[in-house]
Amino acid sequence: MSVTSSGMKSRLGMFVALAMTAGLAACADDKMAAAPTPAPVAAPAPAPAKPMNKMEQTKAVQTALNSNGAKLTVDGIYGKKTAAAVAHFQKAKGMKATGKVDDKTASALGVM
């Protein structure tokens, strides 16, 4: 049986096509898998909060008291109305009504 030039080219083409297909299939194994996604970088820690001064503390107390029913002007001045509102809040929460913001009162107001 004789093989013509065009028949040889046809067989050679099929051989090349099969070799390429086998080579591409080998590329699809786990060795060629995509690189893993890198772990996310942690965000930097927030800067420490600077301590509030007395006026800022008083404003925080006045705002918290207003959230609990008081009707104070939030001006940062701890006057008679603020002291009365603190005493009223303390009494309503079952605390000794001193009109002064101690740790227990500040905690109850959420301003610690």
N, C-alpha and C positions, 0 to 999 in steps of 0.2 A: 504494500500500500504506500503510495507516495503522498507526501504532504506538499501542498502548494504553498507558495509564499503568502498568499492571503489567508490561508488556513492557519499557518504558523503564527501570523500576526494576531489572528482571532484567539488562538489558544494562549498566546503570550499576554494578550489583553485581559483575558479571564483570570489568568494566574496573578497578574498585578492587582486586579480588582479584589480577588480573594485575600491577597496578602495585606492590602490596605484595610479591608474590613476587619481582619484578624488583629491588625495593629491598633485600630481604633477601639476595638472591643477591649484590648488590654489596657488602654488608657482609662477606661471607665472603672477600674477596680479601686479599692480603698486607698492605694498608694497615691493616687492622683486626686484624692478628694480635696475640696476647698479647704483652705487654712481656717482654723477655728477663729471665731470672733473674739477679739481681745476683750478682756474684762474692763468694765467701765472704770474710769478714774474717779476716786472718791472726791467729793466736793470739799474744799477747804473748810475748816471749822470756822464758825462765825466769830467775829471779834467779840471779846467780852463786853457785856453791856456796861456802860458807865453808870456809876451810882447816881440816883436821882438826888437833886438838891431838895431842900425843904419845900420850896414853892411847887416843884414838880410832884413831890409826894402828896402835898395838900390837894393839888389839882386831881391827882389820881383818886384820892379819897372822896373828893367832892363828886367826881364823875361816877364813882361806884355807888355813892349814896343816892345820887339822882337815878341811877338804874334800879334802886330799891325803893323808889317812891318819893324821895326828897325833891325839893324844888330850889336848889342852890345855884347861885351864879358861880361858874367855875372860873375863879380868879386867882387861886393859889394862896388866898389869905385865910388863915384859920381863925375866924372870928366867932362871935357869939352864935350866929346861925349855923355854922358848920359844927360847932361843939354841941349844940342842941340836937342837930340831926344825927350826930354820932351817938349821943346818949339815947335818942329814940330808937336807933338801929340796935344798939346794944340791948336795950330793954326788950325789944321785939324778938331778939335771938336768945333771950334768957340769960344774958350776961349782966354783970354789975354795971349799971349805967353811970359811967364816970365822965363821959364826954371827951375822953382822951383815947387816941388810937394806940392800943397796946398790940402785942403780937397776935393775940387771939382775935381781936377785932379786925386787924389788917388781914389776917388769914380768911376770916368770914367774909370780908369785902372782896377778897381776891386781889389785894394790892401788895402782897408780900413779894 
